[in-house]
Amino acid sequence: MATPDQIKEQVQLERDAIAQGIKKLKDNTKALEEKSYASASVYGIASIDVLIPKLVERIKDTNLRIKKGQTGAAFKEIRQYLADMEPEAAACIASKVTFDKVFSVKDESNTIQNVTAAIGHAIEDECQMRHYERTAPGLLNTIIKNYSHNSQGTAQKLTVIKTLMNRYGVEEWKSWGQPNRIRLGGWLLDCIIEVTHWFTVELTREGRKTKNYIVATPEFMAVKDQLMYNAELFAPLAWPMLIEPNDWTNERAGGYLLNEVMRGHDLVRRGVGLIQGETPLSFLNELQKVAYRLNPIVVSVAEELQERGISVGKFLPIIDYPLPPKPVDIAENFDSRKAYRRAAAEVMNRNAQSFKKSCRTRMTMEAVERFKNRERFYIPWSFDYRGRIYPIPAFLTPQDTDFGKSLLQFADAAYLTDECEKWLAFQVATTYGRDKDSWDERQQWVIDNRQLIENVGKDPLRFLPDWESADEPWQFMCACNEYYHCIIARDRDWTRSFIATDASCSGLQILAGLAKDRNTAKLVNVLPSDRPQDAYKVVAEEAKPNCPEVIRPHMDRKTTKRTVMTVPYNAKPFSNRGYIREALKEKDVEIEKEDLSNTVKAVRDAMEVVVPGPMAVMKWIEKEVAQAIKSGKEFLEWVTPSGFVVHQKFNKKEIERISLHLLGRKDLSVATEDSDEVDIKHHKNATAPNLIHSLDASILALAATSFQYPLAVIHDSVICRATDMDNLSKVVREAYVDIFAKREYLKEWAAQIGAVSEPPIIGDLNPESVIDSTYFFC
């Protein structure tokens, strides 16, 4: 029970989170306006999303009137410049530039001439890029790949492309000229003003001169103020808590103490206010009572590497590259000046990229600074609509990156027991990258690499090269430190470090249980075996004879892994193509389009042979879901074995996507009269993965009911202390048995969604065998 002083301190922390969140929002908005990027601000994004569909209709209406010969003389002069661009692209560009110029703090940015010229110039730039795409597509792709990156501004990108296109003799672009650009920009600006009434022309007397400025109307300022007010309501930062979060109930929100912080954080994300069962609620509330602290070793190493600007894995501090020294003859020597500017631009680009990449690391280290001296803190959690549990804070949680996870320990230590050594060794070997080895091989690897582990455990900074190449370098370093002190040096008789175990191909494990398919269950370690079974390898071997001959030497588990892993989640051949292409590319193997299609088919056909139960269940689910929706269902709803109520509702949305070369990708979501129409395709694709996710969440919730020690979860994997992992492994297996041996849940689910045919259950699996499976969760 928190004391009044602790509650007071937590309230102050939450008030700080509110203040910091609003400050970040305002600072970000101000920074964007200073850089003339108001279109990327909260009010800019929201307003442009409303503006674009209206502007598109206005442009289309003008085009229609052109065909009827009803357009005015003013548009006839500029219509040729929009002939190469669809209305959606023109609307997107004009809207963005208008907001950037009108709300920029730069002097005279919003004069009518500057605004209209900027719109016209941006339209011409896009048309010029399309010209290059038509005349030299291969060269354009090469230039973009080798010379362009996200930190460059659009003007710099175009300058680089123009320079190189001219250098290689590509047909020169014929400039439209400033007068035509202003005419075009002026017409588009008129359209924006006409359809929104958000902007107007304001005459200002400056000395003897009168200047015309484009300014926001009071009507838009009211819209902007409301948008910023709404944004501030949801701006509070989500930090860990200093006391246990409030319990969640079906009637009252849990988590943070202040309502201002809890806005936008519901019991069920994307939920509809359903009454949830006692077991999942209890699981959620128990997770919130687990106390954490920061690992002082990891914190000190991270602070040192941040100071030195050294990156390790997902830890990416800002690396500040110094500008090159200016040549002594830069003032009078054109070639020296040109060379210096080019070299300086490259350095500034590298610095810009470094700053962007370091964003998550910088924010994580800000949170570390706030919590590193705390003996314990807590994490508020909530459900997604399938029943999986996610932390509300974005940083310092078990569901973070490798670096983020390594920062955490359980606040409550446990005295070492006989079982600890094997699990501490397991964590060392697994995080190094030996996760496909058998249990005995991992234990032996630790014995064989005792000196490596000791070096990293004693002095991680000195022996940085020994751990930075591990699969999960930060967690490996952390595991080495724990193993060294607890097992090698034996100067610590307690442990609080994370030990994590993961399901072996969770999707297939659950589908095997639903179908009671023994062959699949054996391949994904539901049944006992001497070493980890490898479904990916088996599928690769089955597919190999039917693959193109040039691909057969490269067909192995690595090539098929992502496809086999994602097919249970209804991944389609298109995404399979990308996974297989990328896997082969890592082996320096280029694959022809036809060969790729044949390889994907071979892998999917192999899965029909190797894992017949899961494939049959997924096809049956698609068929029954389509039938249910066609019969009039507007949503699907089912209760999981833990008592969580899943509500799945997907309606059609008409989305038009436009790719702009210079302004990036802009997605336009246009509401139509059909927006209430149920999306059958989405339901068919999503139901199998959502059923799987709801069941893996149920396994963990049911397991937690008989586990009384500190616990954390990452989707379908579990984390606890080395002293408790034997117990946790046992209750997780028992939960699988509860769902798939003591009941036929697929039949229960079929009845809940109103299925008209019997589910395809093979029936030769005895799920109780999972109790003796070493590698079910490992």
Sequence and secondary structure as in RCSB ss.txt:
>XXXX:A:sequence
MATPDQIKEQVQLERDAIAQGIKKLKDNTKALEEKSYASASVYGIASIDVLIPKLVERIKDTNLRIKKGQTGAAF
KEIRQYLADMEPEAAACIASKVTFDKVFSVKDESNTIQNVTAAIGHAIEDECQMRHYERTAPGLLNTIIKNYSHN
SQGTAQKLTVIKTLMNRYGVEEWKSWGQPNRIRLGGWLLDCIIEVTHWFTVELTREGRKTKNYIVATPEFMAVKD
QLMYNAELFAPLAWPMLIEPNDWTNERAGGYLLNEVMRGHDLVRRGVGLIQGETPLSFLNELQKVAYRLNPIVVS
VAEELQERGISVGKFLPIIDYPLPPKPVDIAENFDSRKAYRRAAAEVMNRNAQSFKKSCRTRMTMEAVERFKNRE
RFYIPWSFDYRGRIYPIPAFLTPQDTDFGKSLLQFADAAYLTDECEKWLAFQVATTYGRDKDSWDERQQWVIDNR
QLIENVGKDPLRFLPDWESADEPWQFMCACNEYYHCIIARDRDWTRSFIATDASCSGLQILAGLAKDRNTAKLVN
VLPSDRPQDAYKVVAEEAKPNCPEVIRPHMDRKTTKRTVMTVPYNAKPFSNRGYIREALKEKDVEIEKEDLSNTV
KAVRDAMEVVVPGPMAVMKWIEKEVAQAIKSGKEFLEWVTPSGFVVHQKFNKKEIERISLHLLGRKDLSVATEDS
DEVDIKHHKNATAPNLIHSLDASILALAATSFQYPLAVIHDSVICRATDMDNLSKVVREAYVDIFAKREYLKEWA
AQIGAVSEPPIIGDLNPESVIDSTYFFC
>XXXX:A:secstr
   HHHHHHHHHHHHHHHHHHHHHHHHHHHHHHHTT GGGSHHHHHHHHHHHHHHHHHHHHHHHHHHTT   HHH
HTTGGGGTTS HHHHHHHHHHHHHHHHT  STTTTBHHHHHHHHHHHHHHHHHHHHHHHH HHHHHHHHHHH  T
TS HHHHHHHHHHHHHHTT        HHHHHHHHHHHHHHHHHHH  EEEEEEEETTEEEEEEEE HHHHHHHH
HHHHHHHHT      BSS  B   SSS  B SSHHHHTT  SEET       HHHHHHHHHHHT EEEE HHHHH
HHHHHHHHT  BTTB            TTTTT HHHHHHHHHHHHHHHHHHHHHHHHTHHHHHHHHHHHHHTT S
 EE  EEEETTS EEESSSSSSTTS HHHHHTEEESS EE  TTHHHHHHHHHHHHHT TTS HHHHHHHHHHTH
HHHHHHHH TTTTHHHHTTSSSHHHHHHHHHHHIIIIIS    EE   EEEEBSSHHHHHHHHHHT HHHHHHTT
SS  SS   HHHHHHHHHGGGS TTTGGG SHHHHHHHHHHGGGT  HHHHHHHHHHHHHHTT    HHHHHHHH
HHHHHHHHHHSHHHHHHHHHHHHHHHHHHHTT S EEEE TTS EEEE  B   EEEEEETTTEEEEEE   TTT
TSB HHHHHHHHHHHHHHHHHHHHHHHHHTT  S  EEETTEEEE TTTHHHHHHHHHHHHHHHHTSS HHHHHH
HHHT SS         GGGGGG TTSB 
